[in-house]
Amino acid sequence: MTRPTRAFAHLPSPSGEWPVVGHALRAGRDQIHQYVEAQVRELGPIFRLQLGKRRIMVVADHALTQQVLKARPEHFRRSVRFVRTAAELGLDMGLFTAEGDVWHRQRRMVMASFAPQRIRAYFPAMLNVTRRLQQRWLKACAATPDGVAHLDVQRELMRYTVDTITGLAFGHDVNTLEADGDVIQQHLDRIFPALFDRLVAVLPMWRWLPRDKDRQLDRSVASVGRAIEGFIAQARARMAAEPQRRAEPTNLLEAFIAAAESEDPSVRDADVAGNVMTMVLGGEDTTANSLCWMLELMARTPETLQQARAEVLTHLAGGVDTFTLDALDQLPYLDACVSEAMRLKPVAPFLPVEAVHDTVVGDVAIPAGTLVWNVMRGDSVSDAHLPHPQRFWPERWLQTGAQAVPKHLSMPFGSGPRICPGRYLALLEIKMAAAMILQRFDILGVDTPDGQPAVEQMNLTMTPVGLTLRVRPRAMG
Ligand code: HEM
């Protein structure tokens, strides 16, 4: 980072700043990311924003963002407000909110649980969930007179990722694909949107005037906490009875316990519990929404569907039961579709980090506590960096040399020491579901209430709203 030539207070700022609330009324909640992206187009890649009491430096320059994300944990940390809001809710969010030595210790524990040989051991359980998704959609098609199912695809894919992640994180089969009304999931469905509501709230009304929904929320957090304690106790008992589970854990929870014990025998159940919660928070909506956005983009660009299907049929001819990790590794075009979808529709479209001390970002001096709001969809959709940046064109990811997509232009999983540890698992989940869908179903199209592309709504992650996918079974060759 260079010497400062500008003071934070002198940065340009959007019009419409009000006393007390700053720009919060203009920015809103559901499309706050689009408000900031629109200001980037107006004011350029660096400006100042005020949301309530929060002093924010917006950065939409990918090279600068990469430097900031890399400069953790020494110079930047997760936002204190996020950590406090989660803690006030009674949520221990493990690695996601940890800092300092605790973060280092937990990061090692979590990373060990995502090593390739571990993921190999999780594969059979993941395959089972993919098979259930296929059965569910076949049943939905069979129930219609013309054999075409109209699927609320975001909800469908949430069931898929919920079953996958809770199975791995809890070591317990939460089967939302085959049965409605799982109790833990109902509690989780309440907790995560509430966390986002509180994060963006200008005033903490829940403290001054708690309502029924706030009390219900407290009960949900307590219930999930108790359930997680129970899962940990069961996993420890299974591991005591079958010691080989220590060497070859079959799910994330067992892997955490094994890694924690080998790393630091004094590790507390609380370390494990917080990370179970983080896996569920980090792994459900992110993966479901990324997959959903990709299906929308592919359905609107049918030539990409054809090409991806041809590739899948070449390498995975025999149906879900014959899927292997190695065969799923042989799908460069599908990989390119995933990267392209995450470039256009990053489910974390902004990544806020907080300055630990007075520091310099680019040429701007910022005081300790300033939030640096990294815009992840700035340069990655700008024609200064890519040809036809708004086009869904997976082929760009297969180009090499001068034509290749520049490194760090698109960073859907973040960057630096806190880069998403679940990224390989997420990519595998996305590819497994996409390969099954391409193999077993014809995608006839996507619909939205107004005929426009799905609305982007922020809910901790960027969620597609109102999207219906029309599918019909394909005969297996
Ligand atoms: C497509 C799916 C996913 C996307 C787009 C995504 C994106 C992200 C992003 C942007 C971050 C912040 C990185 C940073 O600060 O530089 C993150 C962190 C994290 N993610 Fe993911 N994620 C996904 C799936 C998952 C899954 C499946 C898991 C776990 C099962 C997971 C667990 C985590 C955790 C624990 C962190 C915090 C890491 C730390 O602070 O050290 N994520 N993810």
Residues whose N, C-alpha, C, O or C-beta is under 5 A from the ligand:
A	BS01	HEM	L95 F96 T278 M279 G282 G283 T286 T287 S290 V347 A348 P412 F413 G414 S415 P417 R418 I419 C420 P421 G422 L425 A426
